[in-house]
């Protein structure tokens, strides 16, 4: 099994949907990494740390090897989690 398949098996069910646990974990990672949020008032060290978190979050999502359509679906699912 390759690493991409392992990430997919870890986060998605057999129908290709995020599991409830995966949704919670991804939301937590993206919130911590401030994905989609600007960080203009941080000093250099804080900005560098935040950028490292963003890169790791994007690395994890990139390992899913999702199509653009599935990435949009993932974004909608995570946005729903944020609203709840």
N, C-alpha and C positions, 0 to 999 in steps of 0.2 A: 504494500500500500504506500502511495506517495504522500507527501506532507499535505498537499492540497486536498486530497480525498479525506485525510484524517481530520482536517479542519471542518470539512463539510459534514462528516459523520458526527463530529462533536457538537456542532451548532444547529444542524437541520434534521428534521424528521424524514421519514422515507418518502413523504410527499413533497419534500423540498421546502417546507415551511420552517421558520425558526421555532425551536422548542421554547417553552415558557422560560426555562432556566437560561437559555441562550439569549433571549430577548432581554432579560434582566441584567445579565452579565455585560452584554454589548452596550446597553443603555448606560450602565455604570462606567464602563471604560470610556465611552464617548463623552459623558458628562465630565469625568475627571480630566480628559484631554481637551475639553472645551471645543470639540469639533463644531464648526459652524459659528463660532463666536469670535469676535475681535478681542484682542488683548492689548489695547494701546497704552495703558497706564503702567505696564510692568517694566521693571528695570531689566538690564541685560541678562542677569543671572536667572531671574524669574521667567523671562521670555524664552531663554534657552531650555530651561527645564520643561516649560509648557510645550515647546516645539518637539522635544524628545517624546513626550507623552502622545502628542498628535501623530508623530511618525509611527509609533508602536501601534496605536489604534488603527491607522490606515494600513499598516502592514498586516494586521490580523484580518481586516476586511478584504484586503487584496488576496489573501490566501484562499478565500472562498471561490475565486475565479468565476464570479457571477457576470452574466450578461448585463448590459445597461438596463434592460427592463427589470431584471431581478434585483439590481441595485436600487432602483426606484421603489420597488416593492419593499425591500428591506428598510429603506428610509421611511416609508409610510408606516411600517410596523413599529419602528423605533419612535417615531413621532407620536403614535397612539399611546405608547408606553409613557411618554413624557406628559401627555395630557391627563393620564389616569392618576 
